[in-house]
Amino acid sequence: MKISVIIPSYKPQAYIWECLDSIKNQTFSKEDFEIILVLNGCKEPYYSQIRNYIEQNLSGYSVNFIQTDQGGVSNARNIALDVARGEYVTFIDDDDYISPKYLEELYQAASPDTVSLCYPYAFNDGDADNQLEFYVTNAYKKCHLKTKHRLSSKVRKYFSGPCMKLIPMSFIQDRRFDVRFKNGEDSLFMFLISDKIDKISFTTEDAVYYRRFRKGSAISLHSDKKQIAKVIIRLIRAYSMTYFKAINRYNFCFYATRILGAVKVLFIR
């Protein structure tokens, strides 16, 4: 199996069908990738609806549909990683979707020592025709024509989360998302595996990850500054424990930008 496509889902709405349709419409051979969909923290009517979709629309695809009563996107992703069979892993949120050439181009650009990155397209829910200004898209425009990158450069903006890329499973191994965090866990996971990341490549703009912004989604929820400060302190501690336990393996500049990025959140809210 070449690629494992991991999709965590919690009480999904109609957008999940757009996500799954986009995976079904890939130019990449369906024999070469598996879909691991983890429904977490809920069951009906979502379980039956998704099961019916799989039976009616994904015949011939390798689909591992898992339901767990334990909630949390990190837990869902960890469950999927435990059963993933692909040489590479890509994460897709259930309210996002991908272009037809997404998997094909990411795989062509990847190698056992390289993470491949796609073209990000952000939009507000219900207004997909109007592209939003997005910091990761800006990073693509500035970096994709260059042949060499460091994690401390502008390309680091891609590594605040696991989506929009293809990651060799050998980079991840038995390392998992930290379920103690409900905010910042994506960036923490990417830092955890950054000791394996040396080479980075880009697809063309035909490989698109469509990032949907929804009101009420986890990415748009805001907490008070006191609560945010507590989370940031815990995150800094987690980053530092990882870095100083293997200081010779991790990039100091990337570590520093993670710390500065976490602190910056407190001042922009």
N, C-alpha and C positions, 0 to 999 in steps of 0.2 A: 504494500500500500504506500503510495507516494505522499499523499496529503490527508491529514485529519482536519476537518472543518468543525470547530467547536462553537456551539451556540447555547448560551445560558438563557433561560426564559422564566419570567415570573408574571403570572396573570396577563398573558399577552393579549393584545387587541388585534384588529384586522391587519396591522402593519406586519405581523409575522408571516402572513401569506406572501407579501411582497418580498420579504427576505428569503423565504424558501423557494419562491418562484425564480428568484435571481440565481440561486444555487443550482436549481434544476436546469437552467438555461446556459450553463457554462460550456464553453468550447472545449474545455479540458475533458478528456475521456472519463466517463462515469465509473469505469473499472479502476481508475487510478486514484480515486479519493473516496473517503467515507465522511458521513455526516453524523456528528454526535450532538444530539439535542437533549439538554438536561432541563426539565421542568422542575423548578425548585420552590418549595414553600407553599405549594398549592396543588390541587388536583382537578376536580371537576368544576365547570364543564370543559376546561382547557385540555385535559388529557384526552378525552374522547374526540374533541375537535381536531387536535393535532394528529391523533391516530388515524382518523378518517382521511385527513389530507395525505398522510404518508401512503396509505393504502391506495388512494385514488390517483395520486400524482407522482409518486416516487418509486414506482415499480421498476426493478432492475438496479436501483441504487443501493449502496451499502448504507443503511441507516440504523444507528443505535439510539433508540429513544428511551430515555431514562427519566423516571419520576422519583423525586425524593421529598419527604415532608419537611426536611430541614432547609430553611431559606438561606439566601445569601448568594450573590453572584460569584464570590470567591469559592465558596463550597461547591457550587455547580461546576465551575471551571476545573476545580481539583478532581472532582468525580470523573469528568471527561478525560482529563490527562491520565488518570489511572488506567483507563481502558483504551486509550488512543493507540492505533497501530501504525500510523503514518511515520514516514521518515521526517516529515515536516508538519508543523502545526500552524493553523491560522485561526484567529478568533474573530467572530462576527457577533455583534449585539443583535438581539432579535428585532429591534426597531430600525435597524440599518439594512442596507442591501448593497449588492456588488454588480459591476458590469459583466457582460458575458465573457470577456477575456481575462478576468481578474485572476483566476487560478492558473490559467495557462501561462500568462506573462510572469506572474510571481515565481512560478516553478522554473521557467526558463532563466530568470535572473538570479535564482538562488544557487547555492552550492553547499556542501557540508560545512564549510567554514564561513558562510556568508548569509546575512539576513537581507532579504529583498523587500523593498518598500514600494508602495503604489501611489497613485494620484488621489488625494483626498478631496471630496466635494461635500461641503456642508450646506444644509438648507433647513429652513423652518418647516415643521410639520404642516402639510397641506399646501406648500409653496415650493415644490421641488424644482420649478423652472428658474428660480432666482437663487443664484449661488451666493452664499454669505462669505464675508471676509473670515478667514480661518487661519490660525497661526501655523497649522501643519501644512496647509496648502502653500502658504508663503515659504515655508522651509523647502518644500518640493521645488518650487520655482527657482530658488536660490542655489539648490544643491544638486539637482538631478543630472546636470551636464558635467559635473566634476567626477573624476574617477576615484579620488581618495577622500575619505572622511574620517573624522575622529568623533567620538561620542561627546566630546566637550564643545564641538562646533555646532552650527545651526541645526544639524541633523538630529541633535539630541531631542528636539521638539517632538519627533516621532516616538520617542521612548518614554513618554508619560503614560502610555497605556499599551496593551498587547495587540490591539486591532491595527488594521492597515498594513500588515506585514506578514511575511512567511518566515517562521523560525525553525531552524533545525532542531529536531527533538533531542539531539545529542547535547544541545545547549541547556535544555531544561532538565533532563535526566529525572531525578526524584525530587526536584525542588518544586514547591507549590506556593500558591497565593496564601497570604497570611489572613486567616479567617477572623482574627481579632479586630481587623480594621474594616469599617464600612465606607471610609473615605481615604483616598490615597493609596489603597492597596494595589492598584494597577501600576502606578509608578514604582512602588516598592518592589513588586515582582520583577519589573523590567530591570531595576538596579541589581536585584539578586542574581539575575542571569547575565548581567553585563560583563562579568569577568570572562565569559566565553566569546563575547562579540568583538570581532576585530575588523572584518570586512563588511561593507554595506554596498548594496547595489539598488538601482531604481528601474522600475518598469517604464513604459511609455505612458502617455496620458489615456491610453485605451483601457488600462487596468484601473478602474475607479472604485473607491470605497465611498459610498454615499452615507454620510453621517447626518442622521435626522435629529434635530433638536425639538424636544417636546416639553410643554409645560407640565410640571409634575413628575418628570422623569428624574432618576437618581442624579443625573449630571446637572440638573437645573435646580435642585433643592438647596436651600441656604439655611445655615444654622447661625445662632448668635455668636458673637466674637469670642466669648468666654469658652464656649464649647469647641469652636474651631481651634483656639489656642491650645486646648488640652490635646486635641488630635494631633496638632503639629508637633508638640513636644514629644508625644509618643512616636510619631513618625521619625523625627530626628534621631531619637534614641535607637530605633530599629535600623535606620540607615547606618548609623555610626557603629552599631554592634556588628553589622555585616562587613563594613569596610575595615574596621580595625582588627577583626579576626583573620582577615586575609589581605592585609594592606599591600602586599606585593602583587596581588592579582587584579585589584580594582583600580580604575583610573581615578586619580585624585580630583582632576578637574570636573569629571562627570559627577563624582560624589558631591563636590562643592556646589555645583549647579542644582543638584537635587535638594540640598539643604536650603539654598537661597530661594529656590522655587517654592518650597513649602512655606517659608517665612513670608514670601511675597503675597501668598493667598490671604494672610491675615490683614494686610493693608489695603487690598483692593476690594474688600467686601464691606 
